[in-house]
Amino acid sequence: MAVIGIDLGGTKTAGLVLDGGGIVERCRIDTDASSQDGVMRGLLVVCSRLREDAASRGVAVEAVGLGIAGFVDYERGVVTEAPNHPLRDAHVRDILMGSSGLPVFVDNDANVAALAEARMGAGKGLRYLVHLTLGTGIGGGIIIDGQVYRGALGAAAELGHMIVCENGPPCNCGAHGCLEAMVSGVAICRRVEEMAAVGQASPMVEEFLADPEAFSAEAVCRHADAGEGVARDLLEQSGWHLGIGIASLVNIFNPDAVTLSGGLLGCLHHMEGAMRRSCEENAIAISRDHVRILTGTLGEDGGMLGAALLAREGLNAGR
């Protein structure tokens, strides 16, 4: 069975065709986030190109899966709200079905990333898994007894918005001290900005002041790699709060594994020690001693593969 999996991001729309032998085709374009119509046109282009390229190889696509950052009503295939592009109450499934004539399945991008890690990645074969995507923001997905947990309205697993620091810095969700506000790439850069505002001197702060718009968490990691103490301290503090969040998830879900993916994995070697110590101190022993904290193995393909698996499993369930 050949299926299309598409990962719709704020800057790129990337897809692949997956069949029994592996990945057959790939396609990637920039996301036109200027309007809902622009986003949808890009989706239709990627889907059409992948299907045509697969057909040229004699491969017939049977279904389409889509992962998207935002709140998704899985049963209706509707994106109710998305933070990085202008989709609001968008009937994505119906539009893609109308264009392609194929069954279409739509879910949150972190949900499909969790599905991919549970089926093909670091958590392969595990029945209970929690997945965290660590990047500009923080997302999450939960696998319970082998199935994606979506909640009553499809809004479950917003793991980046659990509170890990009471009265901490504000989060874009409106709360304070969320995991995302303490650990994400945006949070790390905000703390460098705060250092600059109070006149703290260091090569890292100097780089930030030279070009704040270009500064990133990767720059903090580079300074930490060079031995800069304030950069190492900053990443260790982020790792500590990440460990608090993981401990809470371990205590609540008693998973077999917590898997991690995303751009911040490049900083993990500076965060991991504090993360594991924090988890060790704050997780309940019975669950702590069972769980494994694993780095995801699928890289940038995780979202696309998860979307393809969503389509495959959805199609099989309907047969």
ABEGO torsion letter per residue (X at the ends): XBBBBBBBBAABBBBBBBBAAEBABBBBBBBBAABAAAAAAAAAAAAAAAAAAAAAAGBBBABBBBBBBEBBBAAAGBBABBAABABBGBBAAAAAAAAAGBBBBBBBAAAAAAAAAAAABAABGBABBBBBBBBABBBBBBBBGGBBBAEAAGABGBAAABBABBGBBBBAAGBBGBAAAAABAAAAAAAAAAAAAAGBBBAAAAAAAABAAABBAAAAAAAAAAGBAAAAAAAAAAAAAAAAAAAAAAAAAGBABBBBBEAAAAAAAAAAAAAAAAAAAABBAAAAAABBBBBBAAEAAAAAAAAAAAAAAAAAAAX
